[in-house]
C-alpha cells in the first residue's frame, strides 16, 4: 500500500488530541475527517489541531461514508461497541481506546465483526511500548522464572477519582476496574502470553466515591472505586487482581510474578496521589533467585528512554494497515481483559465465584 493512509477520528475529546498529534507526525497519513455528536465540536477540534483540510461531521455514520483506511475511536466507553462494529462493517480498520467496551458481549461482537470483515481491531494499551514492559515480558517468556504459578497485579491511588462519564454506570460500564484496572490486567496477561481466564471470585465497593467527604460528585457516583479478585487462569496459574481509585494507603503493593525457579517484583513509576497504577511506566524491576544455593536479589536496571509510547501505539496501527500485518494489540487478547472485568462485577454482585465462558 503506497498511498497515504486516510484516517478518520471519531470523538474530539481530550484523548482525540493525542491521536491527532501522533498522526500529524507521520508523512504517510492524512486525517480526512473528524466527527463528534456535539454540533460544532468537530469543526472546533479541526481548527485547533491545525488540520483544516479535514471534514467535520456530527455523526460517525456520515464520516464512515468517506473513503477511509482506518479510524481512531476516541469516544466515551459506552459507544465503543456500536462505533467499532459500524466501522468494521464499513470496511475500516479500527484503533479503539480502552476499555474495549462496556460489556463482554459487546467485546465479543467487536471481535466477530473484525474477523467477518477481515479488518484490524486494535485496542489502545500504549504502556506495552515502554521498553521496560518489554524487558519484563522477555524475561518471563525466556523461562528464567521457571513455571509461573501466581501473579499479583493492580494498584491504587491515594486520591484519584475521575468525574464525568467515568462515574456513570451506563456510560462507563465499570469504574476503577475499567479505567485503570485494565492496564494492570494487560501488564499481567500480556507478560504471561494471554492465558485464558477460567473463574473469578471478587469483591467491589464504592465507599469513597459515594462519600461527599472524599468526592465532590458523590451524588452522581454509580460505579465501583475499589475491587479485588482471585482469577484462575488456564495452565494452573492464578491471578490476584486489585485496584482502587481512592484509599487510606500509599500502595496496594507491587506487581509480582512467582515462578518455580525465580520471582519478579515490579513497582510503577511516578509519585503523588494519582500515581501507583500501571497507566505509566515501570519504576523498578527486581529478580529474586538462588545463586549457589543462597538467596539472591538482582536489581534489573530500568531503561531510561524518550520514547513517546502513545505515538508508538498509533504508528504501529498505521504500519499494520500499510503492511497488512495483524493488529498490534488485537481485540482477541483484550477480550480476556473484558471477560475478567465482567466476571469481577458478576461475582461481586452474586457474592460467589463465577465461571468465565468465551466462544471458541
VOPAGU-2260 file (C-alpha; in pm, 1 decimal, decimal comma):
REM VOPAGU-2260
SITE   aa  ch    i         X         Y         Z
SITE  UNK   A    0       0,0       0,0       0,0
SITE  UNK   A    1     181,1     312,6    -125,5
SITE  UNK   A    2     -82,6     585,8     -96,1
SITE  UNK   A    3    -129,8     797,7     210,9
SITE  UNK   A    4    -327,9     621,9     481,6
SITE  UNK   A    5    -658,5     802,4     520,3
SITE  UNK   A    6    -775,7     828,8     879,5
SITE  UNK   A    7   -1094,3     947,0    1047,9
SITE  UNK   A    8   -1107,6    1044,8    1414,6
SITE  UNK   A    9   -1437,1     972,4    1588,4
SITE  UNK   A   10   -1485,8    1175,3    1904,0
SITE  UNK   A   11   -1299,9    1500,0    1969,1
SITE  UNK   A   12   -1240,3    1495,7    2343,8
SITE  UNK   A   13    -904,2    1512,2    2517,7
SITE  UNK   A   14    -769,7    1174,5    2403,5
SITE  UNK   A   15    -851,1    1257,6    2039,8
SITE  UNK   A   16    -589,4    1531,7    2053,4
SITE  UNK   A   17    -323,1    1272,7    2135,2
SITE  UNK   A   18    -429,3    1066,4    1833,8
SITE  UNK   A   19    -427,0    1369,2    1605,5
SITE  UNK   A   20     -80,0    1477,6    1719,5
SITE  UNK   A   21      52,2    1127,6    1656,9
SITE  UNK   A   22     -94,7    1105,1    1306,9
SITE  UNK   A   23      32,7    1453,9    1218,3
SITE  UNK   A   24     389,4    1335,3    1279,9
SITE  UNK   A   25     352,7    1074,4    1003,6
SITE  UNK   A   26     415,5    1184,9     644,8
SITE  UNK   A   27     224,3     886,8     509,8
SITE  UNK   A   28    -100,3     966,6     694,0
SITE  UNK   A   29    -380,4    1212,0     615,6
SITE  UNK   A   30    -650,1    1293,6     872,0
SITE  UNK   A   31    -950,3    1316,8     641,4
SITE  UNK   A   32   -1235,1    1375,8     883,7
SITE  UNK   A   33   -1339,9    1422,1    1246,6
SITE  UNK   A   34   -1681,0    1356,4    1396,4
SITE  UNK   A   35   -1844,9    1444,1    1727,2
SITE  UNK   A   36   -2209,2    1420,3    1830,0
SITE  UNK   A   37   -2196,8    1771,3    1978,4
SITE  UNK   A   38   -2267,1    2012,6    1689,4
SITE  UNK   A   39   -1969,4    2232,7    1607,3
SITE  UNK   A   40   -1723,8    2045,0    1828,1
SITE  UNK   A   41   -1558,0    1852,1    1542,7
SITE  UNK   A   42   -1504,7    2175,7    1345,6
SITE  UNK   A   43   -1357,0    2342,1    1652,2
SITE  UNK   A   44   -1123,6    2045,0    1704,8
SITE  UNK   A   45   -1009,8    2056,0    1341,2
SITE  UNK   A   46    -924,6    2424,5    1363,6
SITE  UNK   A   47    -749,3    2388,7    1698,5
SITE  UNK   A   48    -545,4    2091,2    1576,3
SITE  UNK   A   49    -434,6    2257,8    1254,3
SITE  UNK   A   50    -592,9    2002,6    1019,2
SITE  UNK   A   51    -813,1    2243,1     824,1
SITE  UNK   A   52    -832,9    2006,2     524,6
SITE  UNK   A   53   -1029,4    1755,8     734,8
SITE  UNK   A   54   -1408,7    1748,6     711,1
SITE  UNK   A   55   -1622,4    1784,8    1025,9
SITE  UNK   A   56   -1926,3    1566,5    1092,8
SITE  UNK   A   57   -2185,4    1540,5    1369,5
SITE  UNK   A   58   -2231,9    1166,1    1311,0
SITE  UNK   A   59   -1981,2     884,2    1284,1
SITE  UNK   A   60   -2206,5     718,6    1026,4
SITE  UNK   A   61   -2165,5    1017,7     794,3
SITE  UNK   A   62   -1787,9    1008,6     846,9
SITE  UNK   A   63   -1778,2     637,9     760,5
SITE  UNK   A   64   -1924,4     709,5     413,8
SITE  UNK   A   65   -1586,9     857,3     317,6
SITE  UNK   A   66   -1304,9     660,8     157,5
SITE  UNK   A   67   -1102,8     582,9     471,6
SITE  UNK   A   68    -845,2     318,5     556,0
SITE  UNK   A   69    -892,3     337,0     930,6
SITE  UNK   A   70   -1045,7     522,1    1222,9
SITE  UNK   A   71    -944,1     614,9    1575,2
SITE  UNK   A   72   -1236,3     579,5    1814,8
SITE  UNK   A   73   -1197,5     830,6    2097,9
SITE  UNK   A   74   -1548,2     839,9    2239,9
SITE  UNK   A   75   -1688,0     750,3    2585,6
SITE  UNK   A   76   -1681,5     381,6    2677,8
SITE  UNK   A   77   -2048,8     310,7    2609,9
SITE  UNK   A   78   -2016,8     396,3    2239,4
SITE  UNK   A   79   -1702,7     194,5    2161,5
SITE  UNK   A   80   -1904,7    -111,4    2065,5
SITE  UNK   A   81   -2151,0      46,0    1822,8
SITE  UNK   A   82   -1895,7     266,5    1650,2
SITE  UNK   A   83   -1637,1     -11,8    1622,4
SITE  UNK   A   84   -1886,0    -255,9    1472,0
SITE  UNK   A   85   -2018,4       9,1    1229,7
SITE  UNK   A   86   -1663,5      95,5    1125,4
SITE  UNK   A   87   -1556,0    -265,7    1076,8
SITE  UNK   A   88   -1871,4    -345,3     880,0
SITE  UNK   A   89   -1795,4     -46,0     657,3
SITE  UNK   A   90   -1452,6    -189,6     582,5
SITE  UNK   A   91   -1244,2      36,6     805,2
SITE  UNK   A   92    -958,2     -75,7    1027,2
SITE  UNK   A   93   -1016,9      26,3    1390,5
SITE  UNK   A   94    -800,0     160,1    1670,4
SITE  UNK   A   95   -1029,0     194,6    1971,5
SITE  UNK   A   96    -933,1     346,9    2303,0
SITE  UNK   A   97    -951,5     140,2    2620,2
SITE  UNK   A   98   -1156,1      -6,9    2772,9
SITE  UNK   A   99   -1261,7    -210,1    2473,5
SITE  UNK   A  100   -1632,6    -190,7    2556,0
SITE  UNK   A  101   -1885,3    -178,5    2839,5
SITE  UNK   A  102   -1989,7    -544,9    2839,0
SITE  UNK   A  103   -1831,1    -876,4    2748,1
SITE  UNK   A  104   -2096,5    -948,5    2485,4
SITE  UNK   A  105   -2012,8    -620,4    2314,9
SITE  UNK   A  106   -1643,5    -710,4    2301,2
SITE  UNK   A  107   -1729,3   -1049,0    2152,0
SITE  UNK   A  108   -1935,8    -881,2    1880,1
SITE  UNK   A  109   -1647,8    -641,9    1804,7
SITE  UNK   A  110   -1404,4    -931,8    1757,7
SITE  UNK   A  111   -1657,0   -1118,0    1543,2
SITE  UNK   A  112   -1705,7    -810,2    1322,1
SITE  UNK   A  113   -1329,0    -778,6    1283,4
SITE  UNK   A  114   -1296,5   -1138,1    1170,6
SITE  UNK   A  115   -1603,0   -1130,1     945,1
SITE  UNK   A  116   -1480,5    -821,4     761,1
SITE  UNK   A  117   -1108,9    -907,7     770,8
SITE  UNK   A  118   -1024,0    -575,1     929,6
SITE  UNK   A  119    -792,1    -484,7    1215,3
SITE  UNK   A  120    -929,5    -426,7    1562,6
SITE  UNK   A  121    -654,5    -285,0    1784,7
SITE  UNK   A  122    -709,2    -157,3    2140,3
SITE  UNK   A  123    -525,3     135,9    2297,8
SITE  UNK   A  124    -283,6      -3,3    2556,3
SITE  UNK   A  125      21,4     215,2    2494,7
SITE  UNK   A  126     213,1     103,3    2809,7
SITE  UNK   A  127     309,3    -207,5    2611,9
SITE  UNK   A  128     550,3      13,7    2417,1
SITE  UNK   A  129     751,5     110,6    2723,2
SITE  UNK   A  130    1090,2     -65,8    2672,8
SITE  UNK   A  131    1080,6    -180,3    3036,1
SITE  UNK   A  132     749,2    -357,6    2982,9
SITE  UNK   A  133     918,7    -545,8    2700,6
SITE  UNK   A  134    1210,5    -633,8    2928,8
SITE  UNK   A  135     969,1    -785,9    3179,8
SITE  UNK   A  136     780,2    -985,1    2916,5
SITE  UNK   A  137    1100,8   -1114,0    2756,8
SITE  UNK   A  138    1235,1   -1216,1    3098,6
SITE  UNK   A  139     922,4   -1412,5    3190,6
SITE  UNK   A  140     886,7   -1567,0    2844,3
SITE  UNK   A  141    1253,3   -1671,4    2845,4
SITE  UNK   A  142    1182,3   -1922,5    3122,0
SITE  UNK   A  143    1407,5   -1751,8    3377,7
SITE  UNK   A  144    1128,6   -1774,6    3637,3
SITE  UNK   A  145    1051,2   -2135,3    3553,0
SITE  UNK   A  146     680,5   -2218,9    3567,0
SITE  UNK   A  147     492,1   -1904,6    3673,2
SITE  UNK   A  148     207,4   -2011,7    3900,4
SITE  UNK   A  149      99,9   -1687,2    4073,1
SITE  UNK   A  150      72,5   -1323,5    3967,9
SITE  UNK   A  151     -28,6   -1026,7    4180,5
SITE  UNK   A  152    -110,0    -704,0    3999,7
SITE  UNK   A  153    -313,4    -387,4    4025,8
SITE  UNK   A  154    -257,6     -62,5    4202,4
SITE  UNK   A  155    -420,6     218,2    4386,0
SITE  UNK   A  156    -438,0     594,2    4401,3
SITE  UNK   A  157    -446,6     755,4    4741,1
SITE  UNK   A  158    -687,7    1001,5    4582,1
SITE  UNK   A  159    -769,2     984,3    4213,0
SITE  UNK   A  160   -1136,8     950,2    4127,5
SITE  UNK   A  161   -1218,9    1096,6    3784,5
SITE  UNK   A  162   -1554,2    1256,4    3712,5
SITE  UNK   A  163   -1784,7    1291,8    3413,8
SITE  UNK   A  164   -1859,2     979,2    3211,6
SITE  UNK   A  165   -1617,0     770,0    3422,1
SITE  UNK   A  166   -1858,2     750,9    3716,5
SITE  UNK   A  167   -2178,9     688,5    3520,3
SITE  UNK   A  168   -2271,1     318,2    3506,7
SITE  UNK   A  169   -2447,6     338,4    3170,6
SITE  UNK   A  170   -2171,6     536,7    3003,7
SITE  UNK   A  171   -1865,4     368,7    3158,1
SITE  UNK   A  172   -1986,2      17,6    3239,0
SITE  UNK   A  173   -1745,6      -8,0    3532,7
SITE  UNK   A  174   -1536,0     227,6    3742,9
SITE  UNK   A  175   -1179,0     175,1    3857,5
SITE  UNK   A  176   -1176,2    -173,9    3704,4
SITE  UNK   A  177   -1233,8     -41,0    3351,3
SITE  UNK   A  178   -1045,0     286,1    3388,1
SITE  UNK   A  179    -710,4     185,2    3539,1
SITE  UNK   A  180    -753,9    -182,5    3622,1
SITE  UNK   A  181    -747,4    -276,8    3254,8
SITE  UNK   A  182    -384,6    -159,4    3235,0
SITE  UNK   A  183    -285,9    -391,0    3519,6
SITE  UNK   A  184    -463,3    -681,2    3353,7
SITE  UNK   A  185    -285,0    -618,3    3025,7
SITE  UNK   A  186      51,2    -599,2    3202,6
SITE  UNK   A  187      -5,2    -938,1    3367,4
SITE  UNK   A  188    -177,4   -1122,6    3085,1
SITE  UNK   A  189      46,3    -990,4    2806,3
SITE  UNK   A  190     356,4   -1086,4    3004,4
SITE  UNK   A  191     220,0   -1439,2    3050,4
SITE  UNK   A  192     118,7   -1474,4    2685,2
SITE  UNK   A  193    -253,3   -1415,3    2745,2
SITE  UNK   A  194    -370,2   -1738,7    2913,7
SITE  UNK   A  195    -746,0   -1783,5    2911,8
SITE  UNK   A  196    -931,5   -1678,5    3231,0
SITE  UNK   A  197   -1149,3   -1952,8    3376,6
SITE  UNK   A  198   -1314,5   -1833,1    3700,9
SITE  UNK   A  199   -1335,9   -1518,7    3913,6
SITE  UNK   A  200   -1412,0   -1463,3    4282,4
SITE  UNK   A  201   -1437,8   -1092,8    4359,7
SITE  UNK   A  202   -1540,6    -811,2    4592,1
SITE  UNK   A  203   -1606,8    -448,6    4497,3
SITE  UNK   A  204   -1710,6    -135,7    4687,2
SITE  UNK   A  205   -1776,9     236,5    4634,5
SITE  UNK   A  206   -1711,6     370,7    4984,9
SITE  UNK   A  207   -1511,2     672,8    4871,7
SITE  UNK   A  208   -1689,7     770,9    4551,8
SITE  UNK   A  209   -2027,2     790,6    4725,9
SITE  UNK   A  210   -1892,0     988,3    5022,0
SITE  UNK   A  211   -1902,1    1369,7    4970,5
SITE  UNK   A  212   -1615,6    1399,0    5217,8
SITE  UNK   A  213   -1387,2    1243,0    4958,1
SITE  UNK   A  214   -1557,3    1315,4    4625,4
SITE  UNK   A  215   -1742,1    1625,0    4511,2
SITE  UNK   A  216   -1977,2    1440,1    4275,1
SITE  UNK   A  217   -2078,0    1174,0    4528,9
SITE  UNK   A  218   -2447,6    1209,4    4442,7
SITE  UNK   A  219   -2369,3    1106,1    4082,6
SITE  UNK   A  220   -2134,5     818,2    4160,6
SITE  UNK   A  221   -2268,4     485,5    4024,6
SITE  UNK   A  222   -1967,2     256,3    3981,0
SITE  UNK   A  223   -1705,4      81,4    4196,7
SITE  UNK   A  224   -1399,5     265,8    4324,6
SITE  UNK   A  225   -1232,3     -47,0    4467,5
SITE  UNK   A  226   -1215,9    -408,1    4362,3
SITE  UNK   A  227   -1020,1    -722,9    4438,9
SITE  UNK   A  228   -1040,8   -1058,4    4264,3
SITE  UNK   A  229    -886,0   -1403,0    4251,0
SITE  UNK   A  230    -878,9   -1514,7    3887,5
SITE  UNK   A  231    -799,1   -1871,5    3787,2
SITE  UNK   A  232    -615,9   -1891,8    3452,8
SITE  UNK   A  233    -558,0   -2186,1    3222,6
SITE  UNK   A  234    -233,5   -2369,8    3281,3
SITE  UNK   A  235    -276,6   -2386,2    3657,6
SITE  UNK   A  236    -198,1   -2019,2    3713,8
SITE  UNK   A  237    -376,8   -1779,6    3947,3
SITE  UNK   A  238    -402,4   -1400,7    3929,7
SITE  UNK   A  239    -458,9   -1179,6    4233,6
SITE  UNK   A  240    -603,7    -855,7    4089,4
SITE  UNK   A  241    -671,9    -543,5    4296,3
SITE  UNK   A  242    -742,9    -183,2    4206,9
SITE  UNK   A  243    -854,9     137,0    4378,3
SITE  UNK   A  244    -932,0     496,6    4281,7
SITE  UNK   A  245    -905,9     614,0    4643,9
SITE  UNK   A  246    -786,5     465,0    4973,3
SITE  UNK   A  247    -616,1     535,1    5303,2
SITE  UNK   A  248    -290,4     373,5    5193,3
SITE  UNK   A  249      16,0     463,4    4989,5
SITE  UNK   A  250      13,2     145,8    4779,9
SITE  UNK   A  251    -168,1    -181,2    4716,0
SITE  UNK   A  252     169,6    -343,6    4672,4
SITE  UNK   A  253     394,4    -422,6    4376,5
SITE  UNK   A  254     320,2    -644,2    4080,9
SITE  UNK   A  255     484,8    -982,1    4137,6
SITE  UNK   A  256     535,3   -1295,1    3930,6
SITE  UNK   A  257     613,3   -1610,5    4130,4
SITE  UNK   A  258     780,7   -1893,0    3941,9
SITE  UNK   A  259     929,4   -2227,6    4034,1
SITE  UNK   A  260    1284,4   -2100,2    3966,3
SITE  UNK   A  261    1264,3   -1728,7    4047,1
SITE  UNK   A  262    1032,5   -1440,1    4130,9
SITE  UNK   A  263     995,5   -1094,2    3981,5
SITE  UNK   A  264     881,9    -775,0    4155,2
SITE  UNK   A  265     781,6    -454,7    3972,9
SITE  UNK   A  266     682,2    -112,4    4100,7
SITE  UNK   A  267     509,1     153,5    3890,3
SITE  UNK   A  268     680,4     479,8    3805,5
SITE  UNK   A  269     554,5     815,6    3929,5
SITE  UNK   A  270     468,3     974,0    4260,7
SITE  UNK   A  271     182,9    1164,3    4419,9
SITE  UNK   A  272    -183,4    1090,9    4496,2
SITE  UNK   A  273    -271,1     996,7    4135,9
SITE  UNK   A  274      19,8     755,3    4088,9
SITE  UNK   A  275      60,5     391,9    4187,2
SITE  UNK   A  276    -111,7     235,0    3885,4
SITE  UNK   A  277       7,8      87,8    3558,7
SITE  UNK   A  278    -102,4     356,9    3313,9
SITE  UNK   A  279     257,3     479,8    3307,7
SITE  UNK   A  280     599,1     320,8    3318,3
SITE  UNK   A  281     792,7      89,5    3546,6
SITE  UNK   A  282     979,7     231,3    3844,7
SITE  UNK   A  283    1184,7     -73,6    3946,9
SITE  UNK   A  284    1243,8    -436,5    3849,6
SITE  UNK   A  285    1384,4    -690,3    4096,8
SITE  UNK   A  286    1462,1   -1056,8    4034,0
SITE  UNK   A  287    1460,3   -1291,7    4334,7
SITE  UNK   A  288    1651,2   -1613,8    4274,8
SITE  UNK   A  289    1905,8   -1854,1    4423,8
SITE  UNK   A  290    2278,2   -1840,7    4347,5
SITE  UNK   A  291    2497,3   -2125,4    4477,1
SITE  UNK   A  292    2207,4   -2232,7    4697,8
SITE  UNK   A  293    2195,1   -1886,5    4854,8
SITE  UNK   A  294    1915,1   -1632,0    4832,0
SITE  UNK   A  295    1995,8   -1353,6    4586,4
SITE  UNK   A  296    1824,7   -1040,3    4464,4
SITE  UNK   A  297    1922,7    -878,8    4136,2
SITE  UNK   A  298    1805,8    -527,5    4056,9
SITE  UNK   A  299    1749,2    -506,2    3684,1
SITE  UNK   A  300    1828,4    -153,5    3559,5
SITE  UNK   A  301    1524,9      35,0    3438,2
SITE  UNK   A  302    1587,8     170,0    3089,1
SITE  UNK   A  303    1581,8     545,3    3055,1
SITE  UNK   A  304    1411,2     640,2    2730,6
SITE  UNK   A  305    1249,2     921,5    2536,9
SITE  UNK   A  306    1001,9     700,5    2352,8
SITE  UNK   A  307     657,0     851,1    2305,0
SITE  UNK   A  308     459,5     536,5    2380,9
SITE  UNK   A  309     130,7     689,1    2265,7
SITE  UNK   A  310     284,5     776,0    1928,4
SITE  UNK   A  311     424,7     423,1    1900,3
SITE  UNK   A  312      78,0     279,6    1957,3
SITE  UNK   A  313     -76,7     488,5    1680,4
SITE  UNK   A  314     218,9     442,2    1445,2
SITE  UNK   A  315     206,3      64,3    1487,6
SITE  UNK   A  316    -160,4      72,2    1386,2
SITE  UNK   A  317     -71,1     262,1    1067,6
SITE  UNK   A  318     214,9      21,7     987,3
SITE  UNK   A  319     -20,9    -274,3    1032,0
SITE  UNK   A  320    -261,6    -120,0     779,4
SITE  UNK   A  321      12,5     -39,1     526,7
SITE  UNK   A  322     191,7    -371,9     550,9
SITE  UNK   A  323    -113,5    -593,8     600,8
SITE  UNK   A  324       6,7    -709,2     942,3
SITE  UNK   A  325    -202,3    -839,4    1234,2
SITE  UNK   A  326    -349,9    -589,6    1480,0
SITE  UNK   A  327     -72,1    -465,9    1713,3
SITE  UNK   A  328    -288,1    -507,4    2024,8
SITE  UNK   A  329    -557,7    -744,3    1899,6
SITE  UNK   A  330    -912,3    -739,4    2023,6
SITE  UNK   A  331    -895,0   -1118,0    2067,3
SITE  UNK   A  332    -647,8   -1062,4    2352,2
SITE  UNK   A  333    -820,7    -766,8    2515,6
SITE  UNK   A  334   -1141,2    -970,8    2509,4
SITE  UNK   A  335    -987,3   -1159,4    2804,0
SITE  UNK   A  336    -946,3    -832,4    2997,0
SITE  UNK   A  337   -1312,4    -755,9    2938,8
SITE  UNK   A  338   -1409,0   -1108,0    3043,4
SITE  UNK   A  339   -1227,2   -1065,0    3374,5
SITE  UNK   A  340   -1387,4    -724,2    3443,8
SITE  UNK   A  341   -1726,9    -875,1    3358,8
SITE  UNK   A  342   -1652,5   -1167,5    3590,0
SITE  UNK   A  343   -1548,6    -933,9    3872,1
SITE  UNK   A  344   -1874,9    -741,0    3852,7
SITE  UNK   A  345   -2085,8   -1059,0    3833,6
SITE  UNK   A  346   -1901,4   -1227,6    4118,1
SITE  UNK   A  347   -1921,1    -921,5    4342,5
SITE  UNK   A  348   -2294,5    -884,6    4275,8
SITE  UNK   A  349   -2363,6   -1254,1    4345,4
SITE  UNK   A  350   -2119,8   -1293,3    4633,0
SITE  UNK   A  351   -1964,2   -1609,3    4490,5
SITE  UNK   A  352   -1716,5   -1742,9    4236,6
SITE  UNK   A  353   -1836,0   -1731,5    3875,0
SITE  UNK   A  354   -1725,2   -1904,7    3555,9
SITE  UNK   A  355   -1594,5   -1719,2    3252,7
SITE  UNK   A  356   -1737,5   -1857,9    2930,9
SITE  UNK   A  357   -1599,4   -1740,9    2598,7
SITE  UNK   A  358   -1679,5   -1855,1    2245,3
SITE  UNK   A  359   -1409,8   -2051,3    2063,4
